[in-house]
Structure formats: C-alpha cells, structure tokens
Amino acid sequence: MLFQLSEEQLMIQQAARDFAQSELKPGVIERDEHQKFPAEQVKKLGELGFLGMMVSEKFGGSGLDALSYVLVMEELSKIDASASVVVSVNNSLVCYGLEAYGSEFQKEKYLKPLASGQQIGAFCLSEPEAGSDATSQQTTAEDKGDYYLLNGTKNWITNGSTASTYLVIAQTHPALKHKGINAFIVEKGMEGFTIGPKENKMGIRGSDTHSLMFNDVKVPKENRIGEDGFGFKFAMKTLEGGRIGIAAQALGIAAGAYELALDYAKQRKSFGKPIAEHQAIAFKLADMATKIEAARLLVYKAAWLKDQGLPYTLAGSMAKLYASKVAMDVTVEAVQVHGGYGFVKEYHVERLMRDAKITQIYEGTSEIQQMVISREILR
Ligand code: CAA
C-alpha cells in the first residue's frame, strides 16, 4: 500500500493551494456577505483546467485522475466552498455524466465548452417534492416525435443562473416509475425555460442557487442522454462520483478551519501562555487532526478506487458521510478555540462552520448515505 502522491499530483495540489490563497481568499468574506458569485475566480479556474479535470483532452479537458480532482477540491474548499462547489458540480455531475454517457454529438457540442471552462453546467434532479426520494420525479418530458415537451420545476440548483447547459432529469413514462425517467440537455435561453430568484442561504452564500421552471420547453430528441428510460441510472451513477467530490469539499472545509484554529492557538495567550499549551485546547486540536486524517484516508481511497476502475459506491458514500460529519465537528470546535473572535466574520471560521452544513445535505443527505452504505453491506 503506497501512501504517496505522485510528483504530478503534488504539483496540482500546490497549484490549487496557491490559487486559493492568491485568488479566492481576497474578497471571500465580502462575497459571502453579499451572496456574490465568484465569477472572475471561476473564469480563472476554467483557464487553469480545473473545471474539466477528468475529461479527456480530446474533449477539452485536462485528462487527470480522480485523486488529483479531490486534491484540488480539498485545497479550494479550505478557503472558499462557494467556489469549490462550482468545480465539483461541473466536473463530477455535468462533465463526467456527458463524457461517460453522452453521444458524440453531445460531447462535441456541450462537453467541450464545459470541460475547457468556457461555460459552466448545472445538474437538475431535486424538485419541491423529490429531494431524497429521487425516483418521484414530477417534472415531465412528453415524447412528441422530434422533440420532448418539458414541464415542471427544479429546486436548489447549483449554478442555477450562471450555467449555460443544464442536465435535467424528468419523467417520460410515469407508469414505468424510475425506469421511465430520462435525462436531457437543456440550454439556457430555450423558450419556456425561466430561472427563479436566488436562494438566500445559510452557507456557501457565494454559490448561485435557484429554482428553475420549465413551461412547454421543446427539447430536441438528440438532447436525451442514453437510451429511453436511462435517466434514473444516469443520475445515480453520476451522483456516485459527485459524492466523492463533496466528501473532498467537506474535508477541505474541516482542514481549513483546523489550520486557522491551530495558528490562532499558537499565537493567542491566556493565563500567561499560548492557549495551545493548555490541555483543554491541545486535546481539541489533537481530536480535530485525527478526524481530518481519517476523513482524508476515506476520501482518497474512494478516488483511488474510481481511478482503478473498481466499484466505489460504498467507499464514496462512506467518505461523504464521515467527511461531512467531520466538517461539522471540526468547524464547531474551531469556532470554540477562537472564543469570541470565532464568532466574528474576520476570522473566517464562522463562515466555514456555516458552509460545512450543506455537505451533510446536498448530493444526498447523511441519511441517504447511511441508506446506500447499509444496502451495500447487507447485500
Ligand atoms: N448505480 C446504478 N443504479 C442504481 C444506483 C447506482 N448507484 N442506485 C440505484 N440504482 C438503480 C437500482 O438498481 C434500481 O434499478 P432497477 O429497478 O433496475 O434494479 C433503481 O435505480 C432504483 O433504485 P432503488 O430501488 O434503490 O431506489 P430508491 O428510491 O429505494 O433509492 C436512493 C434510491 C439511493 C435513495 C436515491 O433516490 C438517491 O440517491 N437519493 C438522493 C438523491 C440525491 O443525492 N440528490 C442530490 C441532488 S443533486 C445535488 O445536490 C447537486 C448540487 O447541487 C450540488
């Protein structure tokens, strides 16, 4: 067992760390405060090849492995989870889905600009009444011969207004339940497609989350992904990889908060010595470091399994379940280590604590991960 990153992976990790410090850190508090999407930063992430990391070079991607991708997610998320979620959704849910299951036409037309970072994409599965229960899709796509007629509403869509390309899951044959579901590529600007107001969120406030409304949108037949009825499997397979990316985001949020708490504890003095020298604080730091390391091993292993072409459903859900819990635990403790300073925005840890919560909710709640894990181990 080799616990060592390659030279290339170390270089990519360093590039992401440098980018996070120089490009994401300045302005991160203001973007959170004013719910401002990191548009310039996302453009630069695209130029660096971070938006289509695992896509082959043939389709405009960087042709890298999943481990490199989680290293980048971890580093970006230490500083700005609102920016890293764009990287996660574009890579894992949109580009991966298109490269793995799209037609040549779809890859040429839609994947290339997404993988090269000229455009960003959105993944539209959740609905007002179909969050965890993803088989209960109410959005319909009626087969009209040359096109599908799309009607319905999607909720909590990341990159909702900033995306150009939307992968939309909808029901075509209700009697067939999940076997009647399809996935479609919908373009911004198609007639009947409207974007609702931005959600005012607790965390990842810089990210762009909206409801989307489809009212008699004509989607050309060639925009259906895969065979008729493949949509639910498409969503599940795509989400499996997405969960590794969100696990890496959670890991990064935890590691970012821990690094801040460690620095603070070494500098801040009370009762005549740095607070890190008080056992009450030193033990907290020890627990935080241990949990982060355990989460890191789960996340890297899940990515490694994916890179080997081995099954990673179980490992991905375990990584997400555990890393997101660690993100919550560690960020709460990081605020505690900072005392009163932790409660004010300038010290960053309160934002990381708010950002951590979404990692237990999106791309499958913790309870969904427990469901997937228990099914896998009981099979
Ligand atoms: N791979 C392939 N097929 C899968 C699969 C997988 N990982 N998981 C399920 N399936 C298949 C099953 O084999 C079954 O097919 P057959 O009938 O042909 O055997 C079919 O899908 C239905 O599966 P289940 O009976 O297991 O369905 P279920 O309703 O009991 O449970 C679930 C499925 C795992 C709970 C699923 O609904 C789920 O993952 N829900 C959570 C949804 C989610 O993660 N949403 C996130 C939204 S996206 C997001 O958050 C993005 C963002 O903005 C950041």
Residues whose N, C-alpha, C, O or C-beta is under 5 A from the ligand:
A	BS01	CAA	F123 L125 S126 G131 S132 D133 A134 T135 W156 I157 T158 H178 K233 M236 K237 L239 Y362 E363 G364 I368
